[in-house]
Amino acid sequence: MKVDTLLTGGCVVTMDPARRVIEQGAVAVTEGRIVALGDAAALNAEIQAERVVDCTGHVVFPGLIDVHAHAGHGLVKTLGMHGGERWEEICGEVYTQVSPPEFWHAEARLAALERLRFGVTTGVSLLGGGDTIMRTDHPEYAAAHCRGVVEVGTRSIVAVGPTRAPHPRSYAEWSNGKRLCYPVSFEQQMQTCKQVVTDWHDTHLGRIQIAMLYPVLRDEHERDMSAKDYATACEQAQEVSTFARDNGLVFTQDGHWRGSIRRAQKLGLLGANALLSHCIDLHEDEIALIAATETKIAHNPSANASIMGRCPATELIAAGACVALGSDATAPDRSADMFRHMQQAMHYHRRHFRDADALPIGQVLEMCTIGAARALGMADQIGSLEIGKAADITTVDLHRPHLYPPHMQVHRLVCFANGNDISHVMIGGEMVLQGGQATRVNEKEILQDAADQAQLMIDRIGGESDMRLPANFWGKERHKK
């Protein structure tokens, strides 16, 4: 058999239904798909490859998947993070008032490069952040983001949607150094989203997918909004959810907790295409609702929400629900390193149950590979190393002090590795990271562009004071003896 690429000699962690681990394995790739995998000695004898990648001393496993993160955050991370709600305020101002398409393009390339360097081949990115702010006043912002991702070569599910009622909401664009403000209606945001779907969904060899989003409706919204505005918000959520379902798109919401699942069920928002994030302090009937409706959950163990309350991820899994891992990256204090979030997840639930066996090692790896692919409706394409699937493959170099001696490789992969141990990343059969370096882009140019756009943004919001160390940065001052 002639193939394009043969990765051989590594410990192959397939994440297939049998969860096979092939100690001295090989994976053959042709035209972007896996065509053979098995024992390295046998495949080496059977296969002629145009390119052979020696993976001896490496773990070879499916590309990692991050089911919840935010576009834009890469350029505002840590700004004002010690100032109470200041960081959220900065997000709202930046994403609606001072972020030209160049901002979204620069941030997309930076975030995609970070993911790539950390072995994350697929990730969800909400086009904005805060509780409700999406940059959906015009399609050019999503287009700039998508172009940036395509340049780096990762897969992205870009979530777009309207802001929560009431409308209109004030947005701005910049021309000749001046801010031009204008009102944006729900209808304009929906038209923007539909155009983004038309222009970008399932494009560039399937590397760009579009998802739909509407902000979560919780108790405080019904309490604090007028009856008319709340009713309008409910109708809008249903319209967005229906559009997603009718067009085969993922419908996602950011920030469910304490009764909001019940509200979502009453509005008909739950279902097999729904991906709900955080989901802290759920009631028992909400866990049952999630499982019964095949709703998917994005668990973000490193997020602030997981400090304010607990996502019952283990109970949801026991009830039969699909729970996947998200980074909630990259701000204000989180990265896209899924190894960090796997390790955090294990400790998070083990501390809760006072049980060192809670959330097993293999299960947490599943939550950002095949389980995450299932959460995105992509399990037939990615998430495991199986014949016929897209060749999204990541390798970790075990030749590191913290990963040696080189036995019990799967344990070491999950419990000790970090994103900087990634050596190769293949996406759709293309080697987009080789020897720890991106192959498509100039990394220095991406970093400089990100720095320039971040400084421009800081200048526009007058954010210099938001970068200073706060008085309590080093903790309380100790009394001198």
Sequence and secondary structure as in RCSB ss.txt:
>XXXX:A:sequence
MKVDTLLTGGCVVTMDPARRVIEQGAVAVTEGRIVALGDAAALNAEIQAERVVDCTGHVVFPGLIDVHAHAGHGL
VKTLGMHGGERWEEICGEVYTQVSPPEFWHAEARLAALERLRFGVTTGVSLLGGGDTIMRTDHPEYAAAHCRGVV
EVGTRSIVAVGPTRAPHPRSYAEWSNGKRLCYPVSFEQQMQTCKQVVTDWHDTHLGRIQIAMLYPVLRDEHERDM
SAKDYATACEQAQEVSTFARDNGLVFTQDGHWRGSIRRAQKLGLLGANALLSHCIDLHEDEIALIAATETKIAHN
PSANASIMGRCPATELIAAGACVALGSDATAPDRSADMFRHMQQAMHYHRRHFRDADALPIGQVLEMCTIGAARA
LGMADQIGSLEIGKAADITTVDLHRPHLYPPHMQVHRLVCFANGNDISHVMIGGEMVLQGGQATRVNEKEILQDA
ADQAQLMIDRIGGESDMRLPANFWGKERHKK
>XXXX:A:secstr
 EEEEEEEEEEEE  STT  EEEEEEEEEETTEEEEEEEHHHHHHH EEEEEEE TTEEEEE EEE  BEETGGG
TTTTTTTSTTHHHHHHHHHHHHS  HHHHHHHHHHHHHHHHHTTEEEEEEEEEETTTEE  SSHHHHHHHHHHHH
HHT EEEEEE    SS  EEEEEEETTEEEEEEE HHHHHHHHHHHHHHHTTBTTTTEEEEEE     HHHHHHS
 HHHHHHHHHHHHHHHHHHHHTT  EEEE  BTTHHHHHHHTT  STTEEEE  BS  HHHHHHHHHHT EEEE 
TTSTHHHHS   HHHHHHTT EEEE   BTSSS  S HHHHHHHHHHHHHHHHT TTSS HHHHHHTTTHHHHHH
TT TTTSSS  TTSB  EEEEE  SGGG S  SHHHHHHHT  GGGEEEEEETTEEEEETTEESSS HHHHHHHH
HHHHHHHHHHHT GGGGS  TTTT S     
